Amino acid sequence: MVCGVYLDFVRRVTSEPRFLANIRHPEAGWKVSRSELRMFLGEKATMQCFIRACQLMGLAVHWVSKKSVLIRRDPIEAFRQLLAPGGDGEYCISLDDARLFEASTGLRIVDLAGRLGLRVRITN
């Protein structure tokens, strides 16, 4: 489960214009640097936890460099990125992650899996 401070930071990123990747084209997404992440969340903040929080909130990661990450509102791609291979052509997602994703996006895991033709198992 991702820590709540990361989820709060994701909400902040998506609500403040300074994080927009292109102010004239908001659909381009949001760009966050490692230094900004650490400035807001402390030195122990990791990009990996931030990325996971973004995915749980329906924001897909479009690229990652050594210094920054670009995220866009794309719940279907974020769902794909969240899934872990489970074997036998099946994918897994934890119950906590599934609940948070559904609450954040308003989309149901079962519906998305069906739309994408994936077998998804929700685990404890």
Backbone hydrogen bonds, N-H to C=O, Kabsch-Sander energy under -0.5 kcal/mol:
donor,donor_aa,acceptor,acceptor_aa,energy
6,Y,3,C,-1.0
7,L,3,C,-1.2
8,D,4,G,-2.5
9,F,5,V,-2.0
10,V,6,Y,-2.3
11,R,7,L,-2.0
12,R,8,D,-2.0
13,V,9,F,-2.8
14,T,10,V,-2.3
15,S,11,R,-0.6
15,S,12,R,-0.9
16,E,12,R,-1.4
19,F,16,E,-1.6
20,L,17,P,-1.6
21,A,29,G,-2.8
22,N,29,G,-0.5
25,H,22,N,-1.2
28,A,25,H,-2.4
29,G,26,P,-1.7
30,W,71,I,-2.7
31,K,19,F,-2.9
32,V,69,V,-2.4
34,R,67,K,-2.8
37,L,33,S,-2.3
38,R,34,R,-2.5
39,M,35,S,-2.1
40,F,36,E,-2.1
41,L,37,L,-2.4
42,G,38,R,-1.9
45,A,42,G,-1.7
50,F,46,T,-1.7
51,I,47,M,-2.9
52,R,48,Q,-2.1
53,A,49,C,-2.2
54,C,50,F,-2.3
55,Q,51,I,-2.4
56,L,52,R,-2.3
57,M,53,A,-1.0
57,M,54,C,-0.7
58,G,55,Q,-1.7
59,L,54,C,-2.8
60,A,58,G,-0.6
60,A,72,R,-2.4
62,H,60,A,-0.6
62,H,70,L,-2.9
63,W,70,L,-1.1
65,S,68,S,-3.2
69,V,32,V,-2.1
70,L,63,W,-2.5
71,I,30,W,-2.7
72,R,60,A,-2.3
74,D,58,G,-1.5
74,D,72,R,-1.0
78,A,74,D,-2.5
79,F,75,P,-2.2
80,R,76,I,-1.9
81,Q,77,E,-2.3
82,L,78,A,-1.5
83,L,79,F,-1.3
84,A,92,C,-2.4
86,G,90,E,-3.1
87,G,90,E,-0.8
90,E,87,G,-1.5
91,Y,119,R,-2.8
92,C,84,A,-3.1
93,I,121,R,-1.9
95,L,123,T,-2.6
98,A,94,S,-2.7
99,R,95,L,-2.5
100,L,96,D,-2.3
101,F,97,D,-2.7
102,E,98,A,-2.5
103,A,99,R,-2.4
104,S,100,L,-2.4
105,T,101,F,-2.4
106,G,102,E,-2.2
112,L,108,R,-2.3
113,A,109,I,-2.9
114,G,110,V,-2.1
115,R,111,D,-2.5
116,L,112,L,-2.2
117,G,113,A,-0.8
117,G,114,G,-0.6
118,L,113,A,-2.8
119,R,89,G,-0.6
120,V,118,L,-0.7
121,R,91,Y,-3.2
123,T,93,I,-2.4
123,T,121,R,-0.6
